[in-house]
Amino acid sequence: MKAVYNLLYIPRKFPKEKDLVDNNSANLLPSKCSENIVSIANQNPLTNVKFWIDSRRMTESQIENLRKLTLKTKSNNLTLCNLLTIPGYSGNPLYQKSDNSSCWEIDKHSLIYRQVDLARILVCLQGNYDQTFYSDLDITNLVIDSEEVQTKMKKYGILLGGELLSNNKPFFENGLFGFSSERKNLFWLLHKQTLEETFYRNKNGYLPYLNFVNELRRREKLTFEQIGFRYSFEEFSFSSSVLAEKGGRK
């Protein structure tokens, strides 16, 4: 089975001219976050783990630091990939400016959230794989070859991160998902709907995702037990000046 696990990191702002001239080498990721990325690769040794970045938003030294991170895995399966190689990213005006909002942390429709919500789907549409997965950088427990994941993927072709609430109602969030090649066309449609929401309506991509999940579950009568995955995550503290929106719980 050919599988891919996508990770994504987009700093909120482009570097200042002084940072580019000085080739600022400041680490963009907290050490625990870096460790978790390596752990994700080590937990999935037979999977191609792709760590997507926007090179325009980093100095050469910062990119080199992330490149060195890929050398720390035991199975040599972690690859640093540039979002600018994707035409739907590099050519989209949505990604050509920083989020300079002073209240971006509380405004979940701020530009950085819109950028990441669209990009997380876009990276999963690249390449041809039997199974494709995405998670935020803080997820700690997605093991693709595990019995839990493969039982659901082989039977239903989809895996959605979430949990059951106290009233036994399912809650799904877009920080973790996976799909089989047979389901890929559905995610192309989700990308189109998310593009309309993030680019034309200036809203984050959670509502299109939620509508997508609800319609899929309604149409195919799918329960949380059949397609849901209870995620675990570790909270990381990012510097506000270079913070990468890591998905967040919406």
C-alpha positions as CSV (number, residue, x, y, z in Angstrom):
1,M,0.0,0.0,0.0
2,K,1.3,3.4,-1.0
3,A,0.4,6.0,1.7
4,V,1.2,9.6,2.4
5,Y,1.0,11.6,5.6
6,N,0.9,15.4,5.1
7,L,2.0,18.0,7.6
8,L,1.7,21.8,7.0
9,Y,3.5,24.9,8.4
10,I,2.7,28.4,7.2
11,P,4.1,31.3,9.2
12,R,1.6,34.1,9.7
13,K,3.9,36.8,8.2
14,F,6.5,37.2,5.5
15,P,10.1,37.9,6.8
16,K,11.1,41.5,7.2
17,E,13.8,42.9,4.9
18,K,16.3,42.9,7.7
19,D,15.7,39.3,8.5
20,L,16.4,38.4,4.8
21,V,19.5,40.5,4.7
22,D,20.9,39.1,7.9
23,N,19.6,35.6,7.0
24,N,17.9,35.2,10.4
25,S,18.4,31.7,11.6
26,A,15.9,31.8,14.5
27,N,14.0,28.6,14.9
28,L,10.4,28.9,13.8
29,L,9.2,25.8,15.6
30,P,9.1,25.1,19.4
31,S,11.5,22.2,20.2
32,K,8.6,20.0,21.3
33,C,6.8,20.6,18.0
34,S,9.9,19.6,16.1
35,E,10.2,16.5,18.2
36,N,6.6,15.6,17.5
37,I,7.1,15.9,13.7
38,V,10.0,13.5,13.9
39,S,7.9,11.2,16.2
40,I,5.1,11.2,13.6
41,A,7.6,10.0,10.9
42,N,9.0,7.4,13.3
43,Q,5.6,6.1,14.2
44,N,4.8,5.7,10.4
45,P,8.0,4.2,9.0
46,L,6.4,2.7,5.9
47,T,4.6,6.0,5.0
48,N,5.9,8.9,3.0
49,V,5.6,11.8,5.5
50,K,5.6,15.2,3.7
51,F,6.2,18.4,5.6
52,W,4.9,21.3,3.5
53,I,6.3,24.8,4.0
54,D,6.0,28.2,2.2
55,S,9.6,29.2,1.5
56,R,8.7,32.8,0.8
57,R,7.9,33.2,4.5
58,M,11.3,32.0,5.8
59,T,14.9,32.8,5.5
60,E,17.4,30.4,3.9
61,S,18.8,29.6,7.4
62,Q,15.3,28.8,8.7
63,I,14.6,26.5,5.8
64,E,17.9,24.8,6.4
65,N,17.0,24.2,10.0
66,L,13.8,22.5,8.9
67,R,15.7,20.5,6.3
68,K,18.0,19.2,9.1
69,L,14.9,18.2,11.0
70,T,14.1,15.7,8.3
71,L,17.5,13.9,8.8
72,K,16.5,13.0,12.4
73,T,14.1,10.2,11.6
74,K,15.1,6.6,12.0
75,S,13.5,5.5,8.7
76,N,14.4,8.4,6.5
77,N,10.8,8.9,5.4
78,L,10.3,12.6,6.2
79,T,10.6,15.0,3.3
80,L,10.5,18.8,3.3
81,C,8.2,20.0,0.5
82,N,7.6,23.5,-0.9
83,L,4.0,24.7,-1.2
84,L,5.2,27.0,-4.1
85,T,5.6,23.9,-6.3
86,I,1.8,23.6,-6.3
87,P,0.2,26.0,-8.9
88,G,-3.0,26.2,-6.9
89,Y,-1.0,27.7,-4.1
90,S,1.7,29.8,-5.7
91,G,-0.7,31.4,-8.1
92,N,-3.5,32.1,-5.6
93,P,-3.5,35.7,-4.3
94,L,-4.9,34.4,-1.0
95,Y,-1.3,33.3,-0.1
96,Q,0.5,36.4,-1.3
97,K,0.2,38.6,1.8
98,S,0.8,38.4,5.5
99,D,-1.9,38.3,8.2
100,N,-1.3,41.6,9.9
101,S,-4.4,41.6,12.0
102,S,-4.0,42.6,15.6
103,C,-6.8,40.3,16.7
104,W,-6.0,37.3,14.6
105,E,-5.8,35.0,17.7
106,I,-9.5,35.5,18.5
107,D,-10.8,36.1,15.0
108,K,-11.0,32.6,13.6
109,H,-11.8,34.0,10.1
110,S,-8.5,36.0,10.1
111,L,-6.4,35.5,7.0
112,I,-4.0,32.9,8.4
113,Y,-6.9,30.6,9.3
114,R,-8.3,30.9,5.8
115,Q,-4.9,30.3,4.2
116,V,-4.3,27.1,6.3
117,D,-7.8,25.7,5.9
118,L,-7.5,25.8,2.2
119,A,-3.9,24.6,2.0
120,R,-4.5,21.6,4.2
121,I,-6.9,20.2,1.6
122,L,-4.8,21.3,-1.4
123,V,-1.6,19.4,-0.2
124,C,-3.7,16.2,0.1
125,L,-4.7,16.4,-3.5
126,Q,-1.1,16.2,-4.7
127,G,0.3,12.9,-6.1
128,N,-1.3,9.4,-6.5
129,Y,-1.6,7.4,-3.3
130,D,-3.7,4.5,-2.1
131,Q,-4.3,6.4,1.1
132,T,-3.8,10.0,1.9
133,F,-3.7,11.6,5.4
134,Y,-3.4,15.0,7.0
135,S,-2.9,16.1,10.5
136,D,-2.0,19.3,12.4
137,L,1.5,19.4,13.8
138,D,0.3,18.8,17.3
139,I,-1.4,15.5,16.7
140,T,0.4,12.6,18.5
141,N,-1.4,9.4,17.9
142,L,-2.2,8.8,14.2
143,V,-0.5,5.5,13.2
144,I,-1.5,4.7,9.7
145,D,-0.7,1.0,9.8
146,S,-2.6,0.4,13.1
147,E,-5.5,-1.9,13.1
148,E,-7.9,0.8,14.1
149,V,-7.0,3.1,11.2
150,Q,-6.8,0.4,8.5
151,T,-10.1,-1.3,9.5
152,K,-11.9,1.9,8.9
153,M,-10.0,2.9,5.8
154,K,-10.4,-0.4,4.1
155,K,-14.1,-0.7,4.8
156,Y,-15.2,3.0,4.4
157,G,-12.3,4.7,2.7
158,I,-12.3,7.7,5.1
159,L,-11.1,8.7,8.5
160,L,-12.1,11.8,10.3
161,G,-10.6,13.2,13.5
162,G,-13.1,14.1,16.3
163,E,-14.8,12.8,19.4
164,L,-18.1,11.9,20.9
165,L,-19.5,14.6,23.2
166,S,-21.2,14.0,26.5
167,N,-24.6,13.8,24.8
168,N,-23.2,11.1,22.5
169,K,-23.3,13.6,19.6
170,P,-20.3,13.3,17.2
171,F,-18.0,16.3,16.8
172,F,-15.6,16.5,13.9
173,E,-12.7,19.0,13.3
174,N,-10.5,19.5,10.3
175,G,-7.2,19.1,12.0
176,L,-7.0,15.4,11.0
177,F,-8.5,13.4,8.2
178,G,-7.7,10.6,5.7
179,F,-9.1,9.2,2.6
180,S,-8.6,6.4,0.1
181,S,-7.9,7.0,-3.6
182,E,-11.6,6.2,-4.4
183,R,-12.6,9.1,-2.2
184,K,-10.2,11.7,-3.7
185,N,-12.8,13.3,-6.0
186,L,-14.9,14.2,-3.0
187,F,-11.9,16.1,-1.6
188,W,-11.5,18.0,-4.9
189,L,-15.1,19.1,-4.5
190,L,-14.4,20.1,-0.8
191,H,-11.4,22.1,-2.0
192,K,-13.6,24.0,-4.5
193,Q,-16.2,24.7,-1.8
194,T,-13.4,25.8,0.7
195,L,-11.9,28.1,-1.9
196,E,-15.2,29.8,-2.4
197,E,-15.5,30.3,1.4
198,T,-12.0,31.4,2.1
199,F,-11.2,33.5,-1.0
200,Y,-14.6,35.0,-2.0
201,R,-16.5,35.1,1.4
202,N,-13.5,35.8,3.6
203,K,-14.5,33.0,6.0
204,N,-12.4,30.1,7.4
205,G,-12.9,26.7,5.9
206,Y,-14.6,24.9,8.8
207,L,-18.2,25.4,7.6
208,P,-17.6,23.8,4.2
209,Y,-15.7,20.9,5.9
210,L,-18.5,20.4,8.4
211,N,-21.2,20.5,5.7
212,F,-19.1,18.0,3.7
213,V,-18.8,15.6,6.7
214,N,-22.5,15.9,7.6
215,E,-23.6,15.3,4.0
216,L,-21.3,12.2,3.6
217,R,-22.6,10.8,6.9
218,R,-26.2,11.4,6.0
219,R,-25.9,10.0,2.5
220,E,-24.0,6.8,3.5
221,K,-25.4,6.5,7.0
222,L,-22.0,6.5,8.7
223,T,-21.6,6.6,12.4
224,F,-18.7,8.1,14.4
225,E,-17.6,4.5,15.4
226,Q,-17.3,3.7,11.7
227,I,-15.2,6.6,10.5
228,G,-14.2,8.7,13.5
229,F,-10.7,8.8,15.1
230,R,-10.2,10.1,18.6
231,Y,-7.1,12.2,18.3
232,S,-4.6,13.1,21.0
233,F,-2.5,16.3,20.8
234,E,0.1,18.3,22.6
235,E,-0.2,22.0,22.9
236,F,2.8,24.0,21.6
237,S,3.6,27.6,22.3
238,F,4.6,29.5,19.1
239,S,6.2,32.9,19.1
240,S,3.5,35.4,18.1
241,S,5.9,37.1,15.6
242,V,6.4,33.9,13.5
243,L,3.5,31.8,14.6
244,A,2.3,29.2,12.1
245,E,-1.3,28.5,12.3
246,K,-1.3,24.8,13.2
247,G,-4.9,24.3,12.5
248,G,-6.4,24.8,15.9
249,R,-9.6,23.4,17.3
250,K,-12.5,25.2,15.7
